[in-house]
């Protein structure tokens, strides 16, 4: 972020630096007045906005990958193109294909006593939606909620993460070139700006980030009764059953753990494996890392930890575990000399850590994977259920009965079977958490409905029975009530 820019709102709709609540409130008021003046945008207008947005993303794909890599120190170009560009455009294309159906009023059947009336549900925009996005996928997790809000016909105030400042600046300029500030305004600044945004009387607030900050956002929003969607994280477990195809399971788990250097909210956070399979898991994990990343320190496919603060945080987890006598296995494919300041951390397994260690209490958000053993599948299920509900559960095994038992008895935002993370790529599935991992959803139709108001409408017919059921009641009312009570 360019610190020389003065606070305030530019004509292009980009709020710079750390504006006070008054400046944010003024932007909110302008957007709300514009929304009330113009009303809900038509289907053709929404389609035009989404088409313009996805084309601009396509045209800027290399720049998007470049600024994200600059923020991370190094981010794999292929990961950025897939996770930031392709995934975002796929979500927008899904909305474009289904938007007409989503917007269509839904007919609802009415009961006998309300005949010949009709009922329907009208999907209306909420008004002005606030979005506070994180640093780990700084483009996708900012633009996808914005696109969902636009599909639902809303105006948007976006606060990107200050921990990816180049990407935040790019997003501000990118959106300002596409939409007027009365429709989309980008807020740049530090945590205080995000805190100020969450105190505004928005019509909805969508926050993606940590559980700790999510609690603060929800508390601030509650002062205005602002509805919130919290996309948080948590410790997503992998349960490996004894009948699992172990080589394939290990490769999928290590892929999910190492993409974006483990900095994904749905990354596998720990593994539960049958005791007899533990050493084979460790051996196969080393093979999987060597297959995907033959070397690490100069490998363009292997991403860095985003900054020194998070790099040192992960190292502290490892040092604490080693200090407690826990076995730590480094999965370095070759003997490499560390590159100063590179922050490409060697993948590590932490074997049988005590639950009191930080590596088992905190979401790791890095290429470190605890491995714990269990005696029976019931023990594994109990272990998961006695911890805060995670954003995802991953199950590996061939038995359909055991699979269904695990899915039925564990509680998580989502789940994938015999793979990791793939459920988040299915636009027809809602994506969101439960309990400490958040609530609400914003993918596909679920997101459209989250950022819409379902207005219940009843249309009375000229010929109806309503007068019979009003005072003064007579014989006909007595008869009709007897008929209704018999149903």
C-alpha positions as CSV (number, residue, x, y, z in Angstrom):
1,X,0.0,0.0,0.0
2,X,1.2,3.5,-0.9
3,X,1.4,5.3,2.5
4,X,1.8,8.6,0.8
5,X,-1.8,8.6,-0.3
6,X,-4.1,10.7,1.9
7,X,-7.0,9.3,3.8
8,X,-10.4,9.6,2.2
9,X,-12.4,8.4,-0.8
10,X,-11.2,8.8,-4.4
11,X,-13.6,9.4,-7.3
12,X,-12.8,5.9,-8.5
13,X,-14.4,4.4,-5.4
14,X,-11.2,3.4,-3.5
15,X,-10.9,4.3,0.1
16,X,-7.2,4.8,0.9
17,X,-5.3,4.4,4.2
18,X,-7.2,4.3,7.4
19,X,-10.4,6.4,7.1
20,X,-12.4,7.1,10.3
21,X,-15.8,5.6,10.9
22,X,-17.3,8.8,9.5
23,X,-15.7,8.4,6.1
24,X,-16.8,4.8,5.9
25,X,-20.3,5.8,7.0
26,X,-20.4,8.4,4.2
27,X,-19.6,5.7,1.7
28,X,-22.2,3.4,3.1
29,X,-24.8,6.2,2.9
30,X,-24.0,7.0,-0.7
31,X,-24.3,3.3,-1.7
32,X,-27.6,2.9,0.2
33,X,-29.1,6.0,-1.4
34,X,-28.0,4.8,-4.8
35,X,-29.5,1.4,-4.1
36,X,-32.9,2.8,-2.9
37,X,-33.0,5.2,-5.9
38,X,-32.3,2.6,-8.5
39,X,-33.9,-0.4,-6.9
40,X,-33.0,-4.1,-7.6
41,X,-30.9,-4.4,-10.8
42,X,-32.4,-6.4,-13.6
43,X,-31.2,-9.9,-14.7
44,X,-29.5,-8.3,-17.8
45,X,-27.7,-5.8,-15.6
46,X,-26.4,-8.4,-13.2
47,X,-25.3,-10.6,-16.1
48,X,-23.5,-7.7,-17.7
49,X,-21.7,-6.9,-14.4
50,X,-20.6,-10.5,-13.9
51,X,-19.5,-10.9,-17.5
52,X,-17.5,-7.8,-17.3
53,X,-15.9,-9.0,-14.1
54,X,-14.9,-12.5,-15.3
55,X,-13.5,-11.1,-18.6
56,X,-11.4,-8.6,-16.6
57,X,-10.1,-11.4,-14.4
58,X,-9.1,-13.4,-17.5
59,X,-7.3,-10.4,-19.0
60,X,-5.4,-9.7,-15.7
61,X,-4.5,-13.3,-14.8
62,X,-0.7,-12.9,-15.1
63,X,-0.8,-9.7,-13.1
64,X,-2.9,-11.3,-10.4
65,X,-0.4,-14.2,-10.1
66,X,2.5,-11.7,-10.0
67,X,1.2,-9.4,-7.3
68,X,0.2,-12.4,-5.1
69,X,3.7,-13.9,-5.5
70,X,5.3,-10.5,-4.5
71,X,3.2,-10.4,-1.4
72,X,4.1,-14.0,-0.4
73,X,7.8,-13.7,-1.2
74,X,7.1,-16.6,-3.6
75,X,3.8,-18.1,-4.6
76,X,3.6,-20.8,-7.2
77,X,2.2,-19.3,-10.4
78,X,0.3,-22.4,-11.2
79,X,-1.3,-22.4,-7.8
80,X,-2.3,-18.8,-8.2
81,X,-3.8,-19.3,-11.7
82,X,-5.8,-22.4,-10.5
83,X,-6.9,-21.2,-7.0
84,X,-7.2,-17.5,-7.6
85,X,-8.1,-17.0,-11.3
86,X,-9.7,-20.2,-12.5
87,X,-11.7,-20.9,-9.3
88,X,-13.0,-17.3,-9.2
89,X,-14.0,-17.4,-12.8
90,X,-15.6,-20.8,-12.5
91,X,-17.7,-19.5,-9.6
92,X,-18.8,-16.5,-11.7
93,X,-19.6,-18.7,-14.7
94,X,-21.7,-20.9,-12.5
95,X,-23.7,-17.9,-11.3
96,X,-24.2,-16.7,-14.9
97,X,-25.6,-20.1,-16.0
98,X,-28.1,-20.3,-13.1
99,X,-28.9,-16.7,-12.2
100,X,-32.2,-16.5,-14.1
101,X,-33.5,-19.5,-12.2
102,X,-32.2,-18.2,-8.9
103,X,-33.9,-14.9,-9.4
104,X,-37.3,-16.4,-10.4
105,X,-40.1,-16.1,-7.8
106,X,-40.8,-19.5,-6.2
107,X,-44.4,-20.6,-6.1
108,X,-45.6,-22.1,-2.8
109,X,-48.7,-24.2,-2.4
110,X,-51.4,-22.9,0.0
111,X,-53.6,-25.0,2.3
112,X,-57.3,-25.5,1.9
113,X,-58.5,-22.7,4.1
114,X,-56.4,-20.2,2.1
115,X,-57.7,-21.2,-1.3
116,X,-58.0,-19.5,-3.8
117,X,-55.1,-17.4,-2.7
118,X,-51.6,-17.8,-4.0
119,X,-48.2,-17.6,-2.4
120,X,-44.7,-17.0,-3.6
121,X,-41.2,-16.2,-2.5
122,X,-39.5,-13.1,-4.0
123,X,-35.7,-13.0,-3.9
124,X,-34.7,-9.4,-3.2
125,X,-31.2,-7.8,-2.7
126,X,-30.4,-7.0,0.9
127,X,-28.8,-3.6,0.0
128,X,-25.2,-2.9,1.0
129,X,-23.0,-5.9,1.8
130,X,-19.7,-5.6,3.6
131,X,-16.9,-8.1,2.8
132,X,-13.7,-8.5,4.9
133,X,-11.3,-10.9,3.2
134,X,-8.1,-12.7,4.3
135,X,-4.6,-12.9,3.0
136,X,-4.2,-16.6,2.2
137,X,-6.1,-16.5,-1.1
138,X,-6.2,-12.7,-1.3
139,X,-7.8,-12.4,-4.7
140,X,-10.2,-15.3,-4.7
141,X,-11.6,-14.8,-1.2
142,X,-12.1,-11.1,-1.9
143,X,-13.6,-11.3,-5.4
144,X,-15.8,-14.4,-5.0
145,X,-18.0,-12.8,-2.3
146,X,-18.1,-9.5,-4.2
147,X,-19.3,-11.5,-7.3
148,X,-21.9,-13.3,-5.2
149,X,-23.2,-10.0,-3.8
150,X,-23.4,-8.5,-7.3
151,X,-25.3,-11.6,-8.5
152,X,-27.8,-11.1,-5.7
153,X,-28.2,-7.4,-6.8
154,X,-26.3,-5.7,-3.8
155,X,-23.8,-2.9,-3.5
156,X,-20.5,-3.9,-1.8
157,X,-17.9,-2.4,0.5
158,X,-14.8,-4.6,0.4
159,X,-11.9,-4.6,2.9
160,X,-9.0,-6.7,1.6
161,X,-6.3,-8.0,4.0
162,X,-3.5,-5.6,4.8
163,X,-1.1,-8.6,5.0
164,X,-1.2,-8.9,1.2
165,X,-0.8,-5.1,0.5
166,X,0.2,-5.3,-3.2
167,X,-2.8,-7.5,-3.9
168,X,-5.1,-5.2,-2.0
169,X,-3.9,-2.2,-4.0
170,X,-4.3,-4.2,-7.2
171,X,-7.9,-5.2,-6.2
172,X,-8.8,-1.6,-5.4
173,X,-7.6,-0.4,-8.8
174,X,-9.1,-3.4,-10.6
175,X,-12.6,-3.0,-9.1
176,X,-12.5,0.8,-9.5
177,X,-11.9,0.4,-13.2
178,X,-15.0,-1.8,-13.5
179,X,-17.6,-0.4,-11.1
180,X,-18.6,3.1,-9.8
181,X,-18.1,3.7,-6.1
182,X,-21.8,3.7,-5.5
183,X,-21.8,0.1,-6.5
184,X,-18.4,-1.3,-5.3
185,X,-16.0,0.6,-3.0
186,X,-12.7,-0.9,-1.8
187,X,-11.4,0.0,1.7
188,X,-7.6,-0.1,2.2
189,X,-6.0,0.0,5.6
190,X,-5.0,-2.0,8.7
191,X,-7.0,-3.9,11.3
192,X,-8.5,-0.7,12.6
193,X,-10.3,-0.2,9.3
194,X,-11.7,-3.7,9.3
195,X,-12.9,-3.1,12.9
196,X,-14.5,0.2,11.9
197,X,-16.3,-1.5,8.9
198,X,-17.7,-4.1,11.1
199,X,-19.4,-1.5,13.3
200,X,-21.4,0.0,10.4
201,X,-25.1,-0.7,10.0
202,X,-24.6,-2.8,6.9
203,X,-27.3,-5.0,5.5
204,X,-25.0,-8.1,5.7
205,X,-21.3,-8.6,6.6
206,X,-19.2,-11.5,5.3
207,X,-16.0,-12.1,7.1
208,X,-13.3,-14.7,6.2
209,X,-10.5,-15.3,8.6
210,X,-9.6,-16.6,12.1
211,X,-12.0,-17.7,14.7
212,X,-10.6,-15.2,17.2
213,X,-11.2,-12.2,15.0
214,X,-14.5,-13.7,13.8
215,X,-15.8,-13.4,17.4
216,X,-14.8,-9.7,17.5
217,X,-16.5,-9.1,14.1
218,X,-19.7,-10.7,15.3
219,X,-19.7,-8.8,18.5
220,X,-19.3,-5.5,16.7
221,X,-21.9,-6.3,14.1
222,X,-24.4,-7.3,16.8
223,X,-24.6,-3.6,17.9
224,X,-26.5,-2.9,14.7
225,X,-28.1,-6.4,14.4
226,X,-26.2,-6.8,11.2
227,X,-26.5,-10.3,9.9
228,X,-23.1,-12.0,9.5
229,X,-21.6,-14.9,7.6
230,X,-18.4,-16.1,9.2
231,X,-16.1,-18.2,7.1
232,X,-13.5,-19.3,9.7
233,X,-11.2,-22.4,9.9
234,X,-10.2,-24.8,12.6
235,X,-8.3,-28.0,12.7
236,X,-9.7,-30.2,9.9
237,X,-8.9,-33.9,10.5
238,X,-8.1,-36.7,8.2
239,X,-9.4,-40.1,9.3
240,X,-7.7,-43.1,7.6
241,X,-9.5,-46.4,8.0
242,X,-7.7,-49.7,8.0
243,X,-9.1,-50.6,4.6
244,X,-8.0,-47.3,2.9
245,X,-5.8,-47.4,-0.2
246,X,-2.9,-45.9,1.8
247,X,-0.6,-44.7,-1.0
248,X,-3.4,-42.8,-2.7
249,X,-4.6,-41.5,0.7
250,X,-1.2,-40.2,1.7
251,X,-0.6,-38.5,-1.6
252,X,-4.0,-36.7,-1.4
253,X,-3.4,-35.6,2.2
254,X,0.1,-34.3,1.5
255,X,-1.2,-32.4,-1.6
256,X,-3.9,-30.8,0.5
257,X,-1.4,-30.0,3.2
258,X,1.3,-28.5,0.9
259,X,-0.8,-26.5,-1.6
260,X,-0.1,-22.9,-0.8
261,X,2.3,-24.1,1.8
262,X,-0.6,-25.3,4.0
263,X,-2.1,-21.8,4.2
264,X,-5.6,-22.9,3.3
265,X,-8.6,-22.8,5.7
266,X,-9.6,-26.4,4.6
267,X,-6.1,-27.8,4.6
268,X,-5.7,-31.1,6.5
269,X,-4.6,-30.1,10.0
270,X,-3.9,-33.5,11.5
271,X,-4.2,-37.2,10.6
272,X,-5.7,-40.1,12.6
273,X,-4.3,-43.4,11.4
274,X,-4.6,-46.9,12.7
275,X,-1.6,-47.7,15.0
276,X,-0.3,-50.5,12.8
277,X,-0.2,-48.2,9.7
278,X,1.7,-45.3,11.2
279,X,5.2,-46.0,10.1
280,X,4.0,-46.9,6.6
281,X,2.2,-43.5,6.5
282,X,5.4,-41.8,7.4
283,X,7.4,-43.6,4.7
284,X,4.7,-42.9,2.0
285,X,4.6,-39.2,3.1
286,X,8.3,-38.8,2.3
287,X,7.7,-40.4,-1.1
288,X,4.7,-38.1,-1.8
289,X,6.7,-35.0,-1.1
290,X,9.6,-36.2,-3.2
291,X,7.2,-36.9,-6.1
292,X,5.4,-33.5,-6.0
293,X,8.4,-31.4,-5.0
294,X,11.8,-33.1,-6.0
295,X,13.5,-30.1,-4.4
296,X,12.1,-27.2,-2.4
297,X,14.2,-24.1,-2.0
298,X,14.3,-23.1,-5.6
299,X,11.2,-25.0,-6.8
300,X,8.7,-22.6,-8.5
301,X,5.9,-25.0,-7.6
302,X,6.4,-24.7,-3.8
303,X,5.1,-21.6,-2.1
304,X,6.5,-19.6,0.8
305,X,4.9,-18.8,4.1
306,X,3.4,-15.4,3.7
307,X,5.6,-13.4,6.1
308,X,8.2,-13.6,8.8
309,X,5.7,-13.5,11.6
310,X,3.8,-16.6,10.5
311,X,7.1,-18.3,9.5
312,X,8.4,-17.9,13.1
313,X,5.0,-18.9,14.5
314,X,5.1,-22.2,12.8
315,X,8.8,-22.7,13.9
316,X,7.7,-22.1,17.5
317,X,5.1,-24.9,17.2
318,X,7.9,-27.2,16.0
319,X,10.4,-26.1,18.7
320,X,7.8,-26.6,21.4
321,X,7.0,-30.1,20.2
322,X,10.7,-31.1,20.0
323,X,11.3,-29.6,23.5
324,X,8.6,-31.9,24.8
325,X,10.4,-34.9,23.3
326,X,8.0,-35.4,20.4
327,X,9.4,-37.0,17.2
328,X,9.5,-34.6,14.3
329,X,10.1,-36.0,10.8
330,X,11.4,-33.6,8.1
331,X,10.2,-34.6,4.6
332,X,13.0,-32.8,2.7
333,X,13.5,-34.6,-0.6
334,X,17.2,-33.6,-0.8
335,X,19.8,-32.0,1.5
336,X,19.4,-28.4,0.7
337,X,21.0,-25.3,2.1
338,X,18.4,-22.9,3.4
339,X,18.0,-19.6,1.4
340,X,18.0,-16.7,3.9
341,X,14.6,-14.9,4.0
342,X,13.0,-17.4,1.5
343,X,10.4,-18.8,4.0
344,X,9.9,-22.0,2.0
345,X,9.5,-24.2,5.0
346,X,10.4,-27.9,4.8
347,X,7.3,-30.1,5.2
348,X,7.3,-31.9,8.6
349,X,5.3,-34.6,10.4
350,X,4.8,-34.3,14.1
351,X,4.3,-37.8,15.5
352,X,2.0,-38.4,18.4
353,X,2.0,-34.9,19.8
354,X,0.3,-34.3,23.2
355,X,-3.0,-32.5,22.8
356,X,-1.7,-29.7,25.1
357,X,0.9,-28.6,22.6
358,X,0.2,-25.6,20.3
359,X,0.5,-27.8,17.2
360,X,-2.7,-29.6,18.4
361,X,-4.5,-26.6,19.9
362,X,-4.0,-24.0,17.1
363,X,-4.8,-24.1,13.4
364,X,-1.4,-24.6,11.9
365,X,-1.7,-22.8,8.6
366,X,1.6,-24.1,7.4
367,X,3.3,-27.3,6.0
368,X,3.3,-29.1,9.3
369,X,1.1,-32.2,9.8
370,X,0.6,-33.9,13.2
371,X,0.0,-37.7,13.0
372,X,-1.9,-39.5,15.8
373,X,-2.9,-43.1,16.0
374,X,-6.1,-44.7,17.1
375,X,-7.3,-48.2,18.1
376,X,-10.8,-48.3,16.6
377,X,-12.9,-46.1,14.2
378,X,-15.1,-45.2,17.1
379,X,-12.1,-43.8,19.0
380,X,-11.3,-41.7,15.9
381,X,-14.8,-40.4,15.7
382,X,-14.9,-39.6,19.4
383,X,-11.5,-37.7,19.1
384,X,-12.9,-35.5,16.4
385,X,-16.2,-34.9,18.2
386,X,-14.6,-33.9,21.4
387,X,-12.9,-30.9,19.7
388,X,-14.3,-27.7,18.2
389,X,-16.3,-28.5,15.0
390,X,-13.9,-28.2,12.0
391,X,-14.5,-26.6,8.6
392,X,-13.8,-30.0,6.9
393,X,-13.5,-33.7,7.7
394,X,-11.6,-36.0,5.3
395,X,-12.3,-39.7,5.4
396,X,-10.2,-42.4,3.6
397,X,-11.5,-46.0,3.3
398,X,-13.3,-48.4,1.0
399,X,-16.2,-49.5,3.3
400,X,-19.4,-47.7,2.4
401,X,-20.9,-48.6,5.7
402,X,-18.0,-47.1,7.7
403,X,-17.8,-44.1,5.4
404,X,-21.5,-43.3,6.0
405,X,-21.1,-43.9,9.7
406,X,-18.2,-41.4,9.9
407,X,-20.1,-38.8,7.8
408,X,-23.3,-39.3,9.9
409,X,-21.6,-39.1,13.3
410,X,-19.0,-36.3,12.8
411,X,-20.0,-32.7,12.4
412,X,-18.1,-30.3,10.1
413,X,-18.7,-27.6,7.6
414,X,-18.1,-30.0,4.7
415,X,-16.4,-33.2,3.9
416,X,-14.5,-35.1,1.2
417,X,-14.1,-38.8,0.9
418,X,-10.9,-40.4,-0.4
419,X,-9.5,-37.0,-1.3
420,X,-9.0,-33.6,0.3
421,X,-10.4,-30.1,-0.4
422,X,-12.4,-31.1,-3.5
423,X,-15.8,-30.4,-2.0
424,X,-14.9,-26.7,-2.0
425,X,-14.6,-26.8,-5.8
426,X,-18.2,-28.0,-6.4
427,X,-20.2,-24.8,-7.0
428,X,-23.5,-26.6,-6.4
429,X,-22.4,-27.4,-2.8
430,X,-22.7,-24.8,0.0
431,X,-19.4,-23.9,1.5
432,X,-19.3,-22.8,5.1
433,X,-18.5,-23.8,8.6
434,X,-20.3,-25.0,11.8
435,X,-19.7,-23.9,15.3
436,X,-16.2,-22.6,15.8
437,X,-15.5,-22.9,12.1
438,X,-18.2,-20.4,11.2
439,X,-21.7,-20.3,9.9
440,X,-23.5,-19.3,6.7
441,X,-22.4,-20.1,3.1
442,X,-21.6,-18.2,0.0
443,X,-20.9,-20.6,-2.9
444,X,-23.3,-21.1,-5.7
445,X,-27.1,-20.8,-5.0
446,X,-26.4,-21.0,-1.2
447,X,-24.4,-17.8,-1.5
448,X,-27.0,-16.1,-3.6
449,X,-29.7,-16.9,-1.0
450,X,-27.4,-15.8,1.9
451,X,-27.1,-12.4,0.3
452,X,-30.8,-12.1,-0.7
453,X,-33.9,-11.6,1.3
454,X,-36.6,-14.3,0.8
455,X,-39.7,-12.1,0.9
456,X,-42.9,-14.1,1.7
457,X,-45.8,-12.9,-0.4
458,X,-49.5,-13.9,-0.2
459,X,-51.9,-12.8,-3.0
460,X,-55.5,-12.9,-2.0
461,X,-58.2,-13.9,-4.5
462,X,-61.4,-11.9,-4.8
463,X,-63.2,-15.2,-4.0
464,X,-62.0,-16.5,-0.6
465,X,-63.2,-17.7,2.8
466,X,-61.5,-15.1,4.9
467,X,-64.8,-13.3,5.8
468,X,-66.2,-16.5,7.2
469,X,-63.3,-16.7,9.7
470,X,-63.8,-13.2,11.1
471,X,-66.2,-12.0,13.9
472,X,-69.0,-12.2,14.3
473,X,-68.7,-16.0,14.0
474,X,-71.7,-18.0,12.9
475,X,-72.8,-21.5,11.9
476,X,-70.7,-21.5,8.8
477,X,-67.6,-20.6,10.8
478,X,-68.4,-23.5,13.2
479,X,-68.7,-25.9,10.4
480,X,-65.5,-24.8,8.7
481,X,-63.6,-25.0,12.0
482,X,-64.8,-28.5,12.6
483,X,-63.6,-29.5,9.1
484,X,-60.2,-27.9,9.7
485,X,-59.8,-29.6,13.1
486,X,-60.5,-33.0,11.5
487,X,-57.4,-32.7,9.2
